Amino acid sequence: MNQYCLKNGKPSSFKIMKIFIIAIFVFSCVNLIYPQNEDRDFNEELRYQNEAINSLKSEIKKLRSKVKTAESRERTAVNRITSIDKEITLTGKLINSLKDEEEKTRTKILQLKNDILKNENELEAVRDRYEKRVMNSYLKGSLTELEKVFSSTTWRQAMYRTYYLKIISDIEKKMAKRIEKLLVDISRQKVELEVVLRNNVNLKRDKEGQISSYRTMRVDREKELNRLRSDKKALSTYINEKEAGIKQLENIIKRVLEDKARFERELRIRQQQEALRTKSFASLKSQLPWPAEGRIITKFGRQWNPKLKTTTENPGIDIKGKPGSPIRTVLGGVVTTITYIRGYGTTIIIDHGGGFYTVYSHVANIQTNVDSQVRNGDVIAYMGDSGSINGSKLHFEIWGKGQKLNPEEWLIKK
């Protein structure tokens, strides 16, 4: 892992981590010193955070490139090990085949040795018989055979005896020559097989040395593969740490943006209040324009419901109007909320400063956004029936100083 994470003895991401730490430190200090102060430089804070994020992303890109390189080397190492395993398997099969051939050759050589011994014994027996006959002829003289002939009772018998003696002598000579020739052939075969056996043994020894070398090579490749996988895992962990750092910085940016938006909204409200000067919301009782055209179908306060036969509390007024007719602001301010409330449908809340808010419910086709500044009479939505069981209408409320106020007391009398 050091080859990826270290550079000149120091972490290669030292500069990035330094920026990251500074970014968090600046954010923390800013929040402690002036969390809502207009002197706070939001853009500078965002610049710090974005610089740190961009640096981390750049480092992650480099690390991912190294991961790809490590993966490529890993695949190469795996392929090498697979190739070595194939060579070990093939060489092992060849060694087993050589062992079988060696065993067969040794068996053949043993058989040939037995054949040689058998034929040598047979040749020795023939030679012994021949030598005995010659010795007898020598000891008894050449007339012995002649005497055997003359001792025959008939001339025909004498002829046959002479003829048979000659045949026996010829047969023994031929047998001796045949055995000698057979011995030469068997000896030659034995020598050839011994050469084959010697070559076989040498080849088997070479292959056994080769397979030992393959196994050593495989161990080395396994170590290399484990190292590559360890490096890749370390790189992945390092990337995860950096991505976690990016998420942390993004959360900081989100909080800075929220603080900035809140500060800008409050600033707009203060500016609007300043622009209104004496015309603050509290001084505009009975002077506010109507938010929509129509008639009031439900007044403010306690109301008797003949269908449910119960009394309900209405925190505002309900204005029945034409579907799609415009909904307008009664005074300038900043949109703080756009949401869906069960029983009230789509609802818009506007902050007019000084603790006063107006609420517009059951609206449709919204024309504004959260944190948007609106002026008196701006169209913010249209009459709808969102969340309503009585058709198209506008539910309108006024909040002041933490209390629900009667809108009819604030709107211009019709």
URGIPE-V570895 format. One record per residue. RES is the residue in one small letter. PSI is psi in radians with two decimals (NA if undefined). OMEGA is omega in whole degrees, -180 to 180 (none if undefined). NEAR is the number of other C-alpha atoms within 12 Angstrom. Layout:
RES,PSI,OMEGA,NEAR
RES,PSI,OMEGA,NEAR
This chain:
m,-0.50,-177,24
n,-0.57,-178,18
q,-0.35,180,21
y,-0.57,-172,32
c,-0.29,-176,26
l,2.52,177,14
k,2.03,-178,14
n,0.62,176,12
g,-0.10,180,12
k,2.69,178,14
p,2.39,-179,19
s,-0.36,-179,24
s,0.34,-177,29
f,-0.78,-179,20
k,-0.71,-179,19
i,-0.80,-179,28
m,-0.59,178,28
k,-0.80,178,22
i,-0.74,-179,26
f,-0.82,-179,34
i,-0.75,179,23
i,-0.71,-178,22
a,-0.80,179,33
i,-0.72,-180,31
f,-0.80,180,20
v,-0.79,-179,29
f,-0.77,-179,35
s,-0.79,-179,18
c,-0.74,-179,15
v,-0.77,-179,26
n,-0.60,-180,23
l,-0.68,-174,13
i,-0.93,-180,14
y,1.36,-178,18
p,-0.53,-179,23
q,0.30,-175,23
n,2.40,-180,19
e,-0.22,176,18
d,-0.17,-179,15
r,2.26,-178,24
d,1.59,-178,23
f,-0.71,-178,32
n,-0.65,179,19
e,-0.71,177,20
e,-0.81,-179,31
l,-0.61,179,31
r,-0.77,178,24
y,-0.85,-177,30
q,-0.79,-178,39
n,-0.61,177,29
e,-0.74,179,28
a,-0.74,180,36
i,-0.81,180,34
n,-0.67,178,25
s,-0.74,178,29
l,-0.72,179,36
k,-0.69,178,27
s,-0.75,179,21
e,-0.70,179,32
i,-0.70,178,31
k,-0.77,179,20
k,-0.73,-179,23
l,-0.69,179,33
r,-0.59,175,26
s,-0.70,178,19
k,-0.61,177,28
v,-0.76,178,28
k,-0.74,178,21
t,-0.75,179,20
a,-0.68,179,30
e,-0.68,178,24
s,-0.75,178,18
r,-0.62,178,23
e,-0.79,178,28
r,-0.73,179,20
t,-0.76,180,19
a,-0.72,179,27
v,-0.75,179,23
n,-0.68,178,18
r,-0.76,179,23
i,-0.72,178,26
t,-0.75,179,20
s,-0.73,179,19
i,-0.72,178,28
d,-0.69,178,25
k,-0.75,179,18
e,-0.71,179,24
i,-0.75,-180,26
t,-0.85,-179,20
l,-0.75,180,19
t,-0.67,177,27
g,-0.73,177,26
k,-0.73,179,18
l,-0.73,179,24
i,-0.75,178,27
n,-0.70,178,21
s,-0.71,178,19
l,-0.65,178,28
k,-0.74,179,23
d,-0.79,179,18
e,-0.69,179,23
e,-0.76,-180,27
e,-0.75,179,19
k,-0.73,180,19
t,-0.75,178,27
r,-0.66,178,26
t,-0.75,179,18
k,-0.75,179,23
i,-0.73,178,26
l,-0.70,179,21
q,-0.73,179,19
l,-0.67,176,28
k,-0.74,179,23
n,-0.71,178,18
d,-0.75,179,24
i,-0.80,-179,27
l,-0.75,-180,19
k,-0.81,-178,18
n,-0.64,177,28
e,-0.70,177,27
n,-0.73,180,18
e,-0.75,179,23
l,-0.70,179,28
e,-0.67,179,20
a,-0.74,179,18
v,-0.78,-180,27
r,-0.68,178,25
d,-0.78,-180,18
r,-0.75,-179,21
y,-0.76,-179,23
e,-0.67,178,19
k,-0.70,180,15
r,-0.76,179,22
v,-0.73,-180,18
m,-0.72,178,15
n,-0.72,180,16
s,-0.69,-179,17
y,-0.77,-177,14
l,-0.73,-176,14
k,-0.20,179,16
g,2.89,-176,15
s,-0.30,-178,16
l,-0.26,-177,15
t,-0.86,-180,18
e,-0.67,-180,26
l,-0.66,179,18
e,-0.67,178,17
k,-0.60,-180,22
v,-0.83,-178,23
f,-0.36,179,18
s,-0.14,179,18
s,2.56,-178,17
t,-0.50,-179,14
t,2.77,176,13
w,-0.69,180,14
r,-0.72,180,14
q,-0.67,178,16
a,-0.69,179,20
m,-0.77,-179,20
y,-0.73,180,17
r,-0.80,179,23
t,-0.77,-179,23
y,-0.80,-178,16
y,-0.66,177,16
l,-0.70,178,19
k,-0.75,-180,15
i,-0.80,-179,14
i,-0.73,179,18
s,-0.76,179,21
d,-0.73,-179,16
i,-0.77,-179,18
e,-0.65,178,25
k,-0.79,-180,21
k,-0.71,180,18
m,-0.68,180,23
a,-0.75,179,26
k,-0.73,-180,20
r,-0.75,180,19
i,-0.71,179,29
e,-0.74,179,23
k,-0.74,180,18
l,-0.69,178,23
l,-0.69,178,26
v,-0.80,-179,19
d,-0.79,-179,18
i,-0.71,179,27
s,-0.71,178,26
r,-0.79,177,18
q,-0.71,180,24
k,-0.76,179,26
v,-0.76,180,21
e,-0.77,179,19
l,-0.63,177,28
e,-0.63,176,24
v,-0.79,178,18
v,-0.78,180,23
l,-0.76,-180,27
r,-0.77,178,19
n,-0.71,179,18
n,-0.80,180,27
v,-0.73,179,26
n,-0.75,180,18
l,-0.74,179,23
k,-0.72,179,26
r,-0.73,179,21
d,-0.77,-178,19
k,-0.63,176,27
e,-0.68,175,25
g,-0.67,179,18
q,-0.76,-179,23
i,-0.58,175,26
s,-0.70,178,20
s,-0.70,178,19
y,-0.74,-178,27
r,-0.68,175,24
t,-0.75,179,18
m,-0.67,-179,23
r,-0.71,178,26
v,-0.75,179,19
d,-0.74,179,18
r,-0.63,177,27
e,-0.75,178,24
k,-0.74,179,18
e,-0.76,180,23
l,-0.78,179,27
n,-0.69,178,20
r,-0.75,179,22
l,-0.73,180,30
r,-0.64,177,26
s,-0.74,178,22
d,-0.75,-179,28
k,-0.72,179,31
k,-0.75,179,24
a,-0.71,178,24
l,-0.75,180,33
s,-0.72,178,28
t,-0.72,180,20
y,-0.72,178,30
i,-0.76,180,29
n,-0.69,178,20
e,-0.74,-180,21
k,-0.68,177,31
e,-0.63,175,26
a,-0.67,176,19
g,-0.69,178,30
i,-0.75,179,33
k,-0.70,179,21
q,-0.76,178,24
l,-0.66,178,37
e,-0.65,176,26
n,-0.66,177,20
i,-0.76,178,32
i,-0.71,179,30
k,-0.75,179,20
r,-0.66,178,24
v,-0.76,179,35
l,-0.66,177,24
e,-0.76,177,19
d,-0.71,-180,29
k,-0.77,180,29
a,-0.73,179,25
r,-0.74,179,25
f,-0.78,-179,25
e,-0.64,179,26
r,-0.78,179,30
e,-0.64,178,29
l,-0.75,179,23
r,-0.70,179,29
i,-0.76,179,36
r,-0.70,179,24
q,-0.66,180,20
q,-0.73,178,29
q,-0.68,178,26
e,-0.66,179,18
a,-0.64,179,16
l,-0.47,-177,24
r,-1.92,-176,17
t,-0.29,-178,12
k,1.00,175,20
s,2.81,-176,26
f,-0.69,-176,35
a,-0.41,-178,27
s,0.06,-175,15
l,0.42,179,22
k,2.29,-178,23
s,0.23,-179,19
q,-0.06,-177,21
l,2.43,177,30
p,2.80,-180,26
w,2.47,-179,34
p,-0.31,-179,44
a,2.72,175,39
e,2.41,178,23
g,-2.95,-179,24
r,2.64,179,21
i,2.16,178,23
i,-0.31,176,21
t,2.17,-178,28
k,3.06,179,26
f,2.57,173,26
g,-2.72,-177,20
r,2.33,-179,16
q,2.41,177,21
w,2.22,179,16
n,1.86,-177,13
p,-0.52,-180,9
k,-0.83,-179,9
l,-0.23,-179,9
k,0.87,179,9
t,2.83,180,11
t,2.30,178,13
t,2.75,-180,18
e,2.09,179,16
n,2.02,-177,25
p,0.01,-180,28
g,-2.63,175,34
i,2.68,177,38
d,2.16,-178,39
i,2.08,178,37
k,2.20,-179,31
g,3.12,179,28
k,2.43,177,21
p,2.29,178,25
g,0.00,177,25
s,2.63,-173,26
p,2.57,173,29
i,2.20,-175,42
r,2.71,176,34
t,2.55,179,39
v,-0.30,178,39
l,2.71,180,41
g,2.68,180,36
g,-2.81,-180,41
v,2.28,179,40
v,2.07,-178,38
t,-0.50,-174,30
t,2.38,167,24
i,1.98,-174,29
t,3.04,176,24
y,2.17,-179,20
i,2.25,-179,20
r,2.24,-178,14
g,-0.32,-179,16
y,-0.19,179,32
g,-2.67,-179,28
t,2.23,-172,31
t,2.43,176,41
i,2.33,178,42
i,2.29,-179,37
i,2.30,177,42
d,2.11,-179,38
h,0.10,-180,41
g,2.84,179,34
g,0.28,180,24
g,0.22,-179,23
f,2.39,179,32
y,2.62,171,35
t,2.56,-175,43
v,2.33,-178,43
y,1.99,-175,49
s,2.86,-177,45
h,0.45,-176,41
v,2.88,179,48
a,2.86,176,34
n,1.11,-175,24
i,2.42,-176,29
q,0.22,-178,22
t,-3.14,-179,29
n,2.80,175,22
v,2.42,-179,24
d,0.07,177,27
s,2.48,176,28
q,2.28,-180,30
v,2.68,179,30
r,2.95,178,25
n,2.18,177,24
g,0.02,178,20
d,2.46,175,28
v,2.07,-178,29
i,-0.29,179,40
a,-2.99,179,33
y,2.72,-178,35
m,2.31,-180,40
g,-2.99,-180,35
d,0.43,-179,31
s,2.05,179,32
g,0.17,-177,24
s,2.52,176,26
i,0.01,-178,14
n,0.44,179,20
g,-2.81,-175,23
s,2.18,179,31
k,2.90,174,41
l,2.20,171,48
h,2.12,-174,46
f,2.29,178,45
e,2.72,173,39
i,2.21,177,40
w,2.36,178,28
g,2.16,178,24
k,0.68,177,16
g,0.18,180,11
q,2.69,174,16
k,2.14,-176,24
l,2.70,179,28
n,1.94,-177,26
p,-0.56,-177,40
e,-0.46,179,30
e,-0.26,-177,24
w,-0.38,-179,31
l,2.70,177,27
i,2.36,180,16
k,2.31,178,13
k,NA,none,15
